[in-house]
């Protein structure tokens, strides 16, 4: 869950008149409680939050933090008591539904959880977070329905990474190579340094191998939309670059030629941020290093390390470039029309 904690620890004394704590408002007490939560000191967090709620019993942030603290402390009964009324309030936000969803999942309250997410999505239909989490709930038993919500999350909130992660894993199981490679690569650019990133890099490498091992993939275009057809057709034009096998080096060549032909073909009118980024890296002379970062370790860790050691300046320039920018996708570049 994306739960942002802001930390501030003002002085708290129990002796009246000796500390500004007497004048602390509810917000300041909430910040103190967040600090205790960060430390794992849930009892003190509950104590401070209850004192804050004496000042303002309806404070939304304090109530959310109290429910979250009970959840972290595995006191699910109290967490539910606090969290459930919050989502019924007119000022309940996305985080309110997230917290209650966490409690329902922890107590395996499946029906209540699904109902709650449906209500949340009625109020926040464009929430990438809620679409993703509802898809995860459905995914345990109904992947066909789950992918619809992950796709809705991608369309409505294109910079929330978890929908790409779950959609890519779904398409991997369904042998949908096109959207698996596209969503996997978008994911690793949105979430570049996590355990899930390593997982998706492995998936991406395997899917590219499958694409070029499947001769029929470049023929069967009857059920594809225009974007999918254009993508696979342009990719097929450069299949000769991987004739000796798919690895980081051959994929760099393939994808370089693909980008040049994609932007050089006037009949293609599909703006796509991922391809814009590839073109930018080519212009900066960083596309080779990017592809090594993307595929090298997934292919062979020792070989990737050897490449880095022999291309120190190039790889350093890439990591500096990558660390100094945020990969951000605009709305309106959504071309998946057959999520199934």
C-alpha positions in Angstrom: 0.0 0.0 0.0 1.2 3.5 -0.7 1.0 5.0 2.8 3.0 8.1 3.2 4.1 8.9 6.7 5.3 12.4 7.7 7.5 12.4 10.8 7.7 15.0 13.6 8.3 14.3 17.2 7.4 17.3 19.4 8.0 17.2 23.1 5.4 15.3 25.1 5.4 15.8 28.9 2.8 14.7 31.4 3.3 17.7 33.7 0.8 20.5 32.9 2.2 23.9 32.2 5.8 22.8 31.5 5.8 22.0 27.8 4.1 23.4 24.6 2.5 19.9 24.3 -0.6 21.4 25.9 -1.1 23.6 22.9 -0.4 20.9 20.4 -3.3 20.6 17.9 -4.6 17.4 16.5 -2.4 17.6 13.4 0.8 17.8 15.5 -0.3 14.8 17.6 -1.0 12.9 14.4 2.6 13.6 13.2 3.9 12.3 16.6 1.8 9.1 16.2 3.2 8.6 12.7 6.7 8.7 14.2 5.7 6.0 16.7 4.2 3.9 13.8 7.5 4.2 11.9 9.4 3.0 15.0 7.0 0.0 15.4 5.8 1.4 18.8 2.1 0.8 18.2 1.0 1.2 21.8 2.4 4.7 22.0 0.9 5.5 18.6 -2.5 4.4 19.8 -2.2 6.4 23.0 -1.3 9.6 21.1 -4.0 9.1 18.4 -6.7 8.5 21.1 -5.6 11.8 22.8 -5.8 13.6 19.4 -9.3 12.2 18.8 -10.4 13.6 22.2 -9.6 17.0 20.7 -11.4 16.2 17.4 -13.3 12.9 17.3 -14.0 13.2 13.6 -10.5 14.0 12.4 -10.1 11.8 9.3 -6.3 11.5 9.3 -6.2 10.4 12.9 -8.9 7.9 12.4 -7.2 6.4 9.4 -3.9 6.3 11.3 -5.6 4.6 14.3 -7.1 1.9 12.1 -3.8 1.4 10.3 -2.0 1.1 13.6 -4.4 -1.5 14.9 -3.9 -3.4 11.6 -0.1 -3.3 11.9 -0.4 -4.5 15.5 -2.6 -7.4 14.1 -5.6 -6.2 16.3 -7.9 -6.7 13.4 -11.1 -6.5 15.5 -10.3 -3.0 16.6 -9.0 -2.0 13.2 -12.3 -3.0 11.7 -14.3 -1.1 14.3 -12.4 2.1 13.4 -12.0 1.6 9.6 -15.5 0.5 8.7 -17.3 3.8 9.6 -14.7 5.8 7.9 -15.6 4.7 4.3 -19.2 5.7 4.9 -18.2 9.3 5.5 -18.7 11.8 2.6 -15.1 12.9 3.0 -13.6 9.4 2.9 -10.7 9.2 0.5 -9.0 6.5 -1.5 -6.7 5.7 1.5 -9.7 5.1 3.7 -10.8 2.3 1.4 -7.3 0.9 1.1 -7.0 0.5 4.9 -10.3 -1.2 5.2 -9.4 -3.4 2.3 -6.2 -4.5 4.1 -8.2 -5.4 7.2 -10.8 -7.4 5.2 -8.0 -9.3 3.4 -6.2 -10.0 6.7 -9.4 -11.5 8.1 -10.3 -13.3 4.9 -13.6 -11.5 4.6 -13.9 -12.0 0.9 -17.5 -10.9 0.3 -17.3 -7.9 2.5 -14.0 -6.9 0.8 -15.4 -7.2 -2.7 -18.4 -5.1 -1.8 -16.3 -2.5 -0.2 -14.0 -2.1 -3.3 -17.1 -1.9 -5.5 -18.4 1.0 -3.4 -14.9 2.6 -3.4 -14.8 2.4 -7.2 -18.2 4.0 -7.5 -16.8 7.0 -5.7 -13.3 6.9 -7.2 -13.6 5.2 -10.6 -10.3 6.6 -11.8 -8.2 5.4 -8.9 -5.3 3.3 -10.1 -4.9 2.0 -6.5 -8.4 0.8 -6.0 -8.7 -0.7 -9.5 -5.5 -2.6 -8.8 -6.4 -3.9 -5.4 -9.9 -4.9 -6.4 -8.3 -6.8 -9.3 -6.0 -8.5 -6.9 -9.0 -9.6 -4.8 -10.7 -10.9 -7.9 -7.6 -12.5 -9.3 -7.5 -15.2 -6.7 -10.6 -16.7 -8.2 -11.5 -14.8 -11.4 -8.6 -13.6 -13.5 -10.8 -12.7 -16.5 -12.6 -10.1 -14.3 -9.4 -9.1 -12.6 -7.7 -8.0 -15.8 -10.5 -5.7 -16.6 -9.8 -3.7 -13.5 -6.1 -3.7 -14.0 -6.6 -2.4 -17.5 -9.1 0.2 -16.2 -6.4 1.3 -13.7 -3.8 1.6 -16.4 -6.2 3.7 -18.6 -7.3 6.0 -15.8 -4.1 6.3 -13.9 -1.2 5.4 -16.2 1.6 6.1 -13.7 0.5 3.7 -11.0 2.9 0.8 -11.5 1.1 -2.1 -9.8 -1.6 -2.4 -12.5 1.2 -3.0 -15.1 2.8 -5.6 -12.8 -0.4 -7.6 -12.4 -1.5 -7.2 -16.0 1.9 -8.3 -17.3 1.8 -11.4 -15.1 -1.7 -12.2 -16.2 -0.8 -11.8 -19.9 2.3 -14.0 -19.3 -0.1 -16.8 -18.2 -2.3 -16.2 -21.2 0.5 -16.2 -23.7 -0.3 -12.7 -24.8 3.2 -11.7 -25.7 2.6 -8.2 -27.1 1.1 -6.8 -23.9 3.3 -8.8 -21.7 6.5 -7.2 -23.1 5.0 -3.7 -23.3 3.6 -3.7 -19.8 6.6 -5.4 -18.3 8.9 -2.7 -19.7 6.7 0.1 -18.7 6.6 -1.3 -15.2 10.4 -1.5 -14.7 10.6 2.1 -15.8 8.0 3.2 -13.3 9.4 1.0 -10.5 13.1 0.7 -11.4 14.6 -0.7 -8.2 12.6 -3.3 -6.4 12.3 -7.1 -6.1 9.4 -6.9 -8.5 11.7 -5.1 -11.0 14.0 -8.1 -11.1 11.0 -10.4 -11.6 9.7 -8.4 -14.5 13.1 -8.2 -16.2 13.2 -12.0 -16.3 9.7 -12.1 -17.7 10.6 -9.5 -20.4 13.6 -11.5 -21.6 11.7 -14.7 -21.7 8.8 -13.1 -23.6 11.1 -11.6 -26.3 12.5 -15.1 -26.8 9.0 -16.5 -27.2 8.0 -13.8 -29.6 10.8 -14.8 -32.1 10.4 -18.5 -31.5 6.8 -18.2 -32.6 6.8 -17.9 -36.4 3.0 -17.7 -36.5 2.9 -14.6 -34.3 3.8 -12.4 -37.2 1.1 -13.9 -39.4 -2.0 -14.1 -37.2 -3.3 -10.6 -37.0 -7.0 -11.0 -37.4 -7.9 -10.4 -33.8 -5.5 -7.5 -33.2 -6.3 -3.9 -33.1 -4.4 -1.3 -35.2 -1.7 -0.5 -32.6 -1.0 -4.2 -31.9 -0.7 -4.9 -35.6 1.6 -2.0 -36.2 3.8 -3.0 -33.3 4.2 -6.6 -34.3 4.6 -5.8 -38.0 7.4 -3.3 -37.3 9.1 -5.8 -34.9 8.9 -8.5 -37.6 10.7 -6.3 -40.1 13.9 -6.6 -38.0 13.7 -10.3 -37.0 16.9 -11.0 -38.8 18.8 -9.2 -36.0 18.0 -12.1 -33.6 18.6 -14.9 -36.1 21.5 -16.2 -34.0 19.5 -16.0 -30.7 17.9 -13.4 -28.4 20.3 -11.8 -25.9 21.0 -8.3 -24.7 23.2 -7.4 -27.7 20.8 -8.7 -30.3 17.8 -7.0 -28.6 19.7 -3.7 -28.5 20.2 -3.9 -32.3 16.6 -5.1 -32.9 15.0 -2.4 -30.7 17.2 0.3 -32.2 16.1 -0.6 -35.7 12.5 -0.8 -34.5 12.5 2.7 -33.1 14.0 4.2 -36.2 11.5 2.5 -38.4 8.5 3.2 -36.0 9.2 6.9 -36.1 10.2 6.8 -39.8 6.9 5.3 -40.9 4.4 8.1 -41.6 1.5 5.6 -41.6 1.9 4.9 -37.9 0.1 7.4 -35.8 0.2 6.0 -32.2 2.0 8.2 -29.7 3.6 6.0 -27.1 5.7 7.3 -24.2 7.8 4.1 -24.0 8.9 4.4 -27.6 9.5 8.2 -27.1 11.8 7.3 -24.3 13.7 4.8 -26.4 14.2 7.4 -29.1 15.5 9.9 -26.4 18.0 7.3 -25.2 19.2 6.6 -28.7 19.8 10.4 -29.2 21.7 10.6 -25.9 23.8 7.6 -26.8 22.5 5.6 -23.9 20.2 3.0 -25.5 22.9 0.3 -25.4 23.5 0.8 -21.6 19.7 0.9 -21.1 19.2 -2.5 -22.8 22.1 -4.0 -20.8 20.4 -2.8 -17.6 17.1 -4.2 -18.8 18.2 -7.5 -20.2 21.9 -8.1 -19.3 21.4 -9.3 -15.7 18.3 -11.4 -16.7 20.4 -13.1 -19.3 23.6 -13.7 -17.4 24.6 -11.8 -14.2 28.4 -12.4 -14.6 28.3 -11.4 -18.3 26.4 -8.3 -17.4 28.9 -7.4 -14.7 31.8 -7.9 -17.1 30.0 -5.6 -19.6 29.6 -2.9 -16.9 33.3 -3.2 -16.0 34.4 -2.7 -19.6 31.9 0.2 -20.2 32.2 2.1 -16.9 31.7 5.6 -18.3 28.8 4.6 -20.5 26.9 2.8 -17.8 27.7 5.5 -15.3 26.2 8.1 -17.7 23.1 6.0 -18.1 22.5 5.5 -14.3 23.0 9.2 -13.7 20.6 10.0 -16.5 18.1 7.5 -15.2 18.3 8.7 -11.6 17.8 12.3 -12.6 14.5 11.9 -14.3 11.0 10.5 -13.7 9.4 8.3 -16.2 5.9 9.6 -16.6 3.2 8.5 -18.9 0.5 10.9 -20.3 -3.1 10.0 -20.4 -4.6 9.2 -23.8 -2.0 6.6 -24.9 -4.1 3.6 -24.2 -4.4 1.0 -27.0 -5.4 -2.2 -25.3 -8.9 -3.1 -26.4 -9.1 -6.8 -26.0 -8.3 -7.5 -22.3 -9.1 -11.2 -21.9 
